[in-house]
Amino acid sequence: MKHRRPRHRRQVIARAAGTASALAVALGAGMTPAMAAGNTAAKPAANGFSPDQTDQAEQNTPWAPTNDEAVLQKSISAKTLSAKTLAAGRANTSGLQLTMPAPTGKYSVGMVGLHLIDKSRADPYVSGSKSRELMVSLWYPATNTSGHYQAPWMPSISGAHFLATRGLSPQQVTLPKTAGHVLAPVNTKLGKLPVLLYSTGLHSDRAMGTALAQDLASRGYLVVTVDHTHDANEVQFPGNRLEVNTMPAGTHSSDTLKVRAADIKFVINQLSTLSKGGNPDAGKATLPSGLTKSVDMSRIGMFGWSLGGAAVATSMQLDSRIAAGANLDGQFFGSAQNKDLKRPFMLFSSGSHNRNNDSSWRTMWSHLKGYRVDIKLKGSAHLSFSDNEWMVPQQARLLGISQWQLQQQYGTIDPTRAVTVQSVYLAAFFDQELSKKHSTLLDGSSTKYPEISFVR
């Protein structure tokens, strides 16, 4: 089914910021994923409920979300959004001002959005398409940020869509600015930057990894957050064109992961073009000064949350250029978990999830033949590894979410602390594996970060 594409005057902001998807709050918290989805097929389906459970013994595990990006009961169908609602996203807003955790690294952060078109393959979610379009955001250590505006967490049209689908308006909620200064010059004194790719949860989009992306950029990484178009609930393209989720019901998770892995391989190819002085943006958008000289194609890592975590393993099997990977609380699907992987891998789980209650993690662990580490974040829940962690608690009153519901879905850890600890350990892992800087944090428990425990 085709969705109507609103056409408005082109805005620079459409390139500059990421999109975001539904707030992940499961009002039917007592339902297991299989019950909620009505899914009993032997092959897991990417039907809006992730992870998709195939093992009956694991269907009632407390870590499993009912939906990565659950739409609230007050949600409005994307196809019913009116031009008036979308126009409201461009109006001056007031009401609740959301804030996000500030980066903890020593560098300022720059940001640029790119529109990429893969003409070598069709979009699997659009009948008759001849190419696959993606939006990505690049986050990097920057200098001379003065005069470069801070990118919003998402641009105006997708922001209006995001709020409207949960019964909120820009007059009630003002989405935050990020730490990313649009088109700020790259800090070239750092030399070529190691690259980290990010894939998000099922029907989520790249904005859900913004807090981690900007924090890692402030530590010296070039972080590329990727939107998987028509899998994501919304992606805003140049010209204020909005594309929404058109994934067919019952799409198998293993097939979804193949699409995502192909997306990642294509993005890496475009980074290679960038590293050689080219401009891969479809509209030849302005690039930040120093960017083409700062992409280190010899040091590429990848991390992802939920289904995006599973996408890391699938992508690493497809593309050997990804030297190290980290899965943030995502169940594995498809054949990747059954194949040996000789490159470094991190399993990073929520407080109630790990190899003891996820057979896919046990299987994957047995096939990790390179450096491997398995850590758990005490007090966290599955949704703690996305920007929902800091966003939803701030909106709880407007959304009618109780403290009990917050703790069920986001755990008891402080949101800012959750982001900080995740960033610290991701940086420690990738510093060690991409830059050969050994971190004692990976050797065992730390009094500085008591929330982290190691699964041996």
Phi and psi in degrees as a GROMACS rama.xvg file:
@    title "Ramachandran Plot"
@    xaxis  label "Phi"
@    yaxis  label "Psi"
@TYPE xy
-84.6469  140.887  LYS-2
-103.343  141.14  HIS-3
-62.2069  134.623  ARG-4
-104.041  110.689  ARG-5
-66.3337  134.754  PRO-6
-115.703  123.242  ARG-7
-137.255  173.042  HIS-8
-60.5319  135.39  ARG-9
-60.5077  136.609  ARG-10
-128.439  142.204  GLN-11
-60.1687  -32.9592  VAL-12
-62.1495  -24.0795  ILE-13
-64.4044  -32.2149  ALA-14
-81.0026  -31.6364  ARG-15
-76.0012  -27.6657  ALA-16
-120.28  158.309  ALA-17
-80.3513  162.77  GLY-18
-95.1116  172.458  THR-19
-142.857  163.474  ALA-20
-121.262  -163.914  SER-21
-64.8772  143.95  ALA-22
-66.5632  132.146  LEU-23
-89.5278  92.4602  ALA-24
-131.723  117.477  VAL-25
-95.4628  104.201  ALA-26
-72.2526  -28.1695  LEU-27
-92.5895  61.8172  GLY-28
-63.9511  -20.1055  ALA-29
-81.0486  -8.93964  GLY-30
-83.5061  139.631  MET-31
-79.0815  161.128  THR-32
-54.9197  -43.5779  PRO-33
-66.93  -38.4917  ALA-34
-64.8783  -44.9302  MET-35
-67.0533  -36.6334  ALA-36
-84.3984  -20.2074  ALA-37
69.4356  30.0479  GLY-38
-105.053  116.931  ASN-39
-123.612  7.9071  THR-40
-66.6118  149.211  ALA-41
-67.8623  -32.6389  ALA-42
-95.3935  121.349  LYS-43
-61.292  141.995  PRO-44
-111.951  138.032  ALA-45
-84.3026  73.2365  ALA-46
-106.852  18.9512  ASN-47
105.958  -5.20614  GLY-48
-123.361  112.997  PHE-49
-136.731  133.72  SER-50
-69.1407  152.582  PRO-51
-91.9833  122.157  ASP-52
-89.2739  134.633  GLN-53
-116.463  -14.2498  THR-54
-101.799  115.435  ASP-55
-57.5421  -33.5689  GLN-56
-67.3217  -19.7609  ALA-57
-100.8  -1.28728  GLU-58
-72.0697  -19.4746  GLN-59
-108.331  16.0328  ASN-60
-69.5785  139.146  THR-61
-68.6619  -17.754  PRO-62
-78.4178  -21.8901  TRP-63
-74.5933  124.969  ALA-64
-78.5224  156.714  PRO-65
-78.7453  -21.5154  THR-66
-169.819  130.122  ASN-67
-57.306  -42.8816  ASP-68
-130.394  63.4413  GLU-69
-65.657  136.458  ALA-70
-87.1163  131.302  VAL-71
-67.6121  162.616  LEU-72
-60.8475  -24.5467  GLN-73
-88.2439  5.82985  LYS-74
-64.2064  154.931  SER-75
-114.628  133.149  ILE-76
-58.2565  139.343  SER-77
-58.0774  -35.0384  ALA-78
-75.7406  -9.29853  LYS-79
-100.128  0.422594  THR-80
-62.9883  129.791  LEU-81
-90.7045  162.098  SER-82
-60.248  -33.7663  ALA-83
-63.201  -41.6609  LYS-84
-64.752  -44.3614  THR-85
-65.445  -38.1961  LEU-86
-63.8982  -29.8036  ALA-87
-61.798  -25.0974  ALA-88
-67.859  -16.3999  GLY-89
-98.1811  -4.78089  ARG-90
-81.4862  161.067  ALA-91
-63.6443  135.698  ASN-92
-112.269  162.552  THR-93
-148.624  -171.807  SER-94
94.8594  -148.96  GLY-95
-65.901  122.377  LEU-96
-97.3997  113.757  GLN-97
-78.4188  146.315  LEU-98
-127.993  153.395  THR-99
-124.354  155.965  MET-100
-58.9587  138.895  PRO-101
-79.0552  149.251  ALA-102
-60.205  150.094  PRO-103
-108.18  -2.25532  THR-104
-79.1224  176.709  GLY-105
-91.3559  -3.84874  LYS-106
-107.157  148.864  TYR-107
-68.3443  162.708  SER-108
-118.852  134.523  VAL-109
-111.232  165.319  GLY-110
-154.939  144.591  MET-111
-148.975  142.345  VAL-112
-102.265  142.29  GLY-113
-126.873  142.574  LEU-114
-103.096  116.048  HIS-115
-115.721  139.43  LEU-116
-125.414  120.248  ILE-117
-96.1794  104.872  ASP-118
-85.4081  -0.90278  LYS-119
-88.3127  -7.86749  SER-120
-148.746  153.837  ARG-121
-84.6803  158.053  ALA-122
-75.4526  119.428  ASP-123
-68.322  -13.6302  PRO-124
-104.229  5.31889  TYR-125
-130.233  113.896  VAL-126
-61.8739  131.01  SER-127
81.1629  4.13632  GLY-128
-71.5589  154.427  SER-129
-116.778  -1.41995  LYS-130
-153.42  167.713  SER-131
-118.407  119.295  ARG-132
-101.599  138.789  GLU-133
-133.568  152.692  LEU-134
-115.511  136.183  MET-135
-132.602  155.651  VAL-136
-119.619  136.514  SER-137
-108.927  124.84  LEU-138
-115.479  134.062  TRP-139
-153.98  159.224  TYR-140
-68.7887  133.938  PRO-141
-127.876  165.113  ALA-142
-128.273  164.919  THR-143
49.8664  55.425  ASN-144
-77.0612  -11.3903  THR-145
-59.5397  130.41  SER-146
89.6642  -3.89173  GLY-147
-109.056  117.335  HIS-148
-70.6657  153.076  TYR-149
-80.3528  127.022  GLN-150
-64.9371  138.732  ALA-151
-70.4655  160.388  PRO-152
-58.9997  -30.8881  TRP-153
-154.673  155.611  MET-154
-72.3172  170.723  PRO-155
-63.4033  -43.4052  SER-156
-68.4769  -47.8224  ILE-157
-68.8662  -28.1584  SER-158
-63.8563  -42.7536  GLY-159
-64.7392  -39.9074  ALA-160
-63.0182  -46.696  HIS-161
-56.5006  -47.7992  PHE-162
-71.0322  -40.96  LEU-163
-64.3137  -33.495  ALA-164
-70.1717  -7.00531  THR-165
-124.077  26.4834  ARG-166
72.2817  21.0355  GLY-167
-114.488  162.772  LEU-168
-129.049  161.639  SER-169
-61.5537  -19.4332  PRO-170
-74.7331  -23.787  GLN-171
-90.761  -36.3948  GLN-172
-134.58  129.472  VAL-173
-104.765  117.415  THR-174
-69.1178  151.177  LEU-175
-80.6033  164.19  PRO-176
-87.1321  151.97  LYS-177
-92.4133  179.078  THR-178
-86.2435  -2.96946  ALA-179
-81.3058  116.65  GLY-180
-88.5347  116.553  HIS-181
-64.4889  123.741  VAL-182
66.3323  15.7241  LEU-183
-61.6808  145.353  ALA-184
-60.7467  144.016  PRO-185
-71.6338  143.45  VAL-186
-76.1015  88.3283  ASN-187
-73.2943  -10.9386  THR-188
-64.9967  -18.5862  LYS-189
-83.5485  -4.7392  LEU-190
74.2764  -158.632  GLY-191
-69.485  136.488  LYS-192
-97.5255  135.296  LEU-193
-63.3104  145.62  PRO-194
-105.984  135.516  VAL-195
-124.472  127.269  LEU-196
-98.8569  147.07  LEU-197
-127.651  131.931  TYR-198
-121.622  136.481  SER-199
-101.217  -174.39  THR-200
-72.3104  166.998  GLY-201
-56.9932  129.043  LEU-202
60.9657  11.1682  HIS-203
-91.0206  -176.521  SER-204
-143.989  -179.142  ASP-205
-64.7437  -23.2163  ARG-206
-62.6801  -24.3624  ALA-207
-69.1213  -7.54589  MET-208
-110.726  15.288  GLY-209
-63.432  -44.2083  THR-210
-59.8554  -44.2884  ALA-211
-69.826  -40.6812  LEU-212
-61.4545  -47.5403  ALA-213
-70.8613  -30.2699  GLN-214
-68.2329  -44.8259  ASP-215
-65.4931  -34.7041  LEU-216
-63.4691  -37.5846  ALA-217
-69.3059  -11.0149  SER-218
-100.473  2.78142  ARG-219
108.076  14.6792  GLY-220
-104.162  150.511  TYR-221
-94.7411  109.023  LEU-222
-105.952  127.841  VAL-223
-114.204  109.373  VAL-224
-94.0202  131.96  THR-225
-115.176  130.83  VAL-226
-93.1868  130.852  ASP-227
-97.4659  92.4838  HIS-228
-56.7487  138.093  THR-229
69.4812  -3.3322  HIS-230
-94.6973  -43.1187  ASP-231
-66.1664  150.16  ALA-232
-67.0362  -30.604  ASN-233
-158.238  140.071  GLU-234
-138.222  124.25  VAL-235
-97.5616  126.29  GLN-236
-104.25  166.83  PHE-237
-53.7844  148.279  PRO-238
82.4814  11.6697  GLY-239
60.0352  31.8851  ASN-240
-82.4051  127.787  ARG-241
-108.935  124.286  LEU-242
-112.129  135.914  GLU-243
-117.259  -179.771  VAL-244
-66.077  119.179  ASN-245
-123.201  17.3547  THR-246
-62.3002  127.706  MET-247
-61.7776  142.217  PRO-248
-59.1628  137.506  ALA-249
85.6035  6.50418  GLY-250
-60.0476  129.385  THR-251
-72.0495  139.569  HIS-252
-58.3528  -38.6234  SER-253
-61.8805  -35.9608  SER-254
-71.7107  -39.5235  ASP-255
-59.4903  -40.2379  THR-256
-67.6796  -33.303  LEU-257
-64.2043  -39.6418  LYS-258
-64.3656  -44.9632  VAL-259
-63.5958  -41.3323  ARG-260
-63.0523  -39.7615  ALA-261
-64.6823  -38.2845  ALA-262
-58.4583  -47.0185  ASP-263
-64.3518  -43.4363  ILE-264
-60.3376  -41.9791  LYS-265
-62.8545  -43.1361  PHE-266
-62.0863  -40.8342  VAL-267
-62.2622  -39.6704  ILE-268
-59.5163  -39.4177  ASN-269
-70.7508  -32.664  GLN-270
-66.0148  -34.8668  LEU-271
-62.9886  -43.0051  SER-272
-58.5966  -43.3379  THR-273
-62.0758  -42.5374  LEU-274
-66.2995  -19.4763  SER-275
-96.266  9.56683  LYS-276
96.4714  0.163677  GLY-277
-85.7671  171.009  GLY-278
-121.952  103.084  ASN-279
-77.4662  -7.5139  PRO-280
-63.3009  135.282  ASP-281
-60.2571  -32.4791  ALA-282
-102.055  11.1969  GLY-283
53.679  48.4623  LYS-284
-63.3269  154.248  ALA-285
-60.5671  136.408  THR-286
-105.772  152.253  LEU-287
-63.5533  144.717  PRO-288
-59.6124  131.914  SER-289
88.0465  -4.90867  GLY-290
-65.7181  -44.7388  LEU-291
-65.4162  -20.6729  THR-292
-93.1462  0.82053  LYS-293
-115.515  6.65544  SER-294
-95.6272  114.375  VAL-295
-95.0289  99.9659  ASP-296
-74.9114  -7.23214  MET-297
-91.5275  -6.85597  SER-298
-131.562  86.637  ARG-299
-121.098  127.548  ILE-300
-123.873  171.712  GLY-301
-148.265  141.16  MET-302
-137.516  157.378  PHE-303
-159.501  157.703  GLY-304
-109.042  137.445  TRP-305
56.4155  -122.538  SER-306
-59.8879  -29.4536  LEU-307
-65.7949  -28.8811  GLY-308
-67.8304  -40.4996  GLY-309
-63.8376  -35.3163  ALA-310
-63.4015  -25.1977  ALA-311
-63.1235  -49.352  VAL-312
-63.3134  -43.9128  ALA-313
-62.3924  -41.3585  THR-314
-67.3108  -38.3937  SER-315
-66.858  -33.6532  MET-316
-69.1627  -32.5507  GLN-317
-80.8732  -35.2817  LEU-318
-130.709  110.048  ASP-319
-72.0341  -8.37202  SER-320
-69.9609  -19.2484  ARG-321
-79.7332  109.292  ILE-322
-85.4747  -21.7126  ALA-323
-155.975  149.062  ALA-324
-140.165  154.974  GLY-325
-138.919  130.136  ALA-326
-105.532  119.1  ASN-327
-95.0741  90.0152  LEU-328
61.9346  29.6978  ASP-329
-107.837  132.664  GLY-330
-68.213  144.616  GLN-331
-88.4168  149.068  PHE-332
-136.93  164.855  PHE-333
75.6194  -164.051  GLY-334
-84.8759  -14.2547  SER-335
-58.4082  -38.0578  ALA-336
-68.3929  -16.5978  GLN-337
-100.988  6.68684  ASN-338
-112.894  141.893  LYS-339
-64.9575  138.206  ASP-340
-126.669  118.034  LEU-341
-96.8826  10.4088  LYS-342
-105.695  157.475  ARG-343
-59.7846  142.424  PRO-344
-146.467  138.877  PHE-345
-114.663  131.442  MET-346
-102.797  124.143  LEU-347
-129.719  107.869  PHE-348
-114.591  164.133  SER-349
-74.5907  174.568  SER-350
-63.3541  -25.4439  GLY-351
-116.166  17.2958  SER-352
-129.351  137.259  HIS-353
-176.24  -162.694  ASN-354
-63.7921  -23.7096  ARG-355
-72.2578  -19.2854  ASN-356
-131.852  17.2856  ASN-357
-137.73  103.757  ASP-358
-63.7291  -28.9608  SER-359
-66.9677  -32.4815  SER-360
-71.4191  -38.5847  TRP-361
-63.2631  -42.3045  ARG-362
-64.8129  -47.0213  THR-363
-61.3224  -42.6302  MET-364
-56.8181  -40.6316  TRP-365
-68.9163  -19.4134  SER-366
-101.788  1.77204  HIS-367
-83.6418  108.572  LEU-368
-103.463  -4.58976  LYS-369
-99.2302  -160.809  GLY-370
-61.0627  137.256  TYR-371
-141.541  146.164  ARG-372
-146.318  142.442  VAL-373
-130.428  111.746  ASP-374
-125.373  157.831  ILE-375
-130.193  139.253  LYS-376
-101.956  105.165  LEU-377
-62.1378  138.973  LYS-378
82.2679  -0.40662  GLY-379
-100.176  165.069  SER-380
-126.34  176.912  ALA-381
-54.9111  -41.6786  HIS-382
-77.6308  -6.14953  LEU-383
-67.8722  -14.5345  SER-384
-94.171  15.032  PHE-385
-128.32  172.854  SER-386
-67.3171  -10.4672  ASP-387
-57.2859  -29.9372  ASN-388
-56.428  -42.7495  GLU-389
-94.4929  -20.8081  TRP-390
-82.9863  -49.9005  MET-391
-62.8352  -42.5359  VAL-392
-57.2014  -33.0964  PRO-393
-70.2589  -27.0305  GLN-394
-100.481  2.27832  GLN-395
-52.9907  -43.442  ALA-396
-63.0191  -45.8958  ARG-397
-65.2938  -33.4668  LEU-398
-87.0503  -7.02554  LEU-399
72.1044  34.181  GLY-400
-99.7053  129.22  ILE-401
-81.3738  165.507  SER-402
-61.8303  -36.9486  GLN-403
-62.0942  -44.1322  TRP-404
-63.2107  -39.9166  GLN-405
-59.6699  -45.9836  LEU-406
-67.413  -33.636  GLN-407
-64.9461  -39.1038  GLN-408
-97.0478  -23.3166  GLN-409
-124.598  -0.834361  TYR-410
76.2311  -166.66  GLY-411
-109.561  -3.85255  THR-412
-69.914  144.269  ILE-413
-63.0334  133.366  ASP-414
-55.8025  -46.4591  PRO-415
-64.9082  -39.1582  THR-416
-64.6101  -38.8475  ARG-417
-59.2839  -46.6421  ALA-418
-63.825  -43.0473  VAL-419
-61.9422  -47.8157  THR-420
-64.9851  -41.206  VAL-421
-60.4373  -44.6583  GLN-422
-63.0641  -43.6789  SER-423
-60.1453  -44.8087  VAL-424
-79.0764  -32.4942  TYR-425
-64.2569  -44.1722  LEU-426
-63.0004  -41.485  ALA-427
-60.4614  -42.814  ALA-428
-66.1913  -50.2404  PHE-429
-72.7832  -32.3101  PHE-430
-58.2978  -44.0338  ASP-431
-67.9809  -44.0969  GLN-432
-87.9328  -27.1549  GLU-433
-100.654  -29.6481  LEU-434
-118.256  3.52894  SER-435
58.7542  36.2869  LYS-436
-108.017  97.7294  LYS-437
-64.4591  136.411  HIS-438
-115.367  128.014  SER-439
-67.4745  -16.5895  THR-440
-60.3248  -26.8732  LEU-441
-87.6731  -1.39305  LEU-442
-84.1009  -25.2251  ASP-443
167.442  -169.881  GLY-444
-59.6743  150.173  SER-445
-128.82  134.791  SER-446
-68.3052  -22.9305  THR-447
-75.1072  -28.3478  LYS-448
-130.331  70.2915  TYR-449
-66.6489  -12.9131  PRO-450
-70.0719  -18.8532  GLU-451
-95.1223  128.592  ILE-452
-124.58  153.062  SER-453
-103.518  133.949  PHE-454
-96.4496  113.639  VAL-455
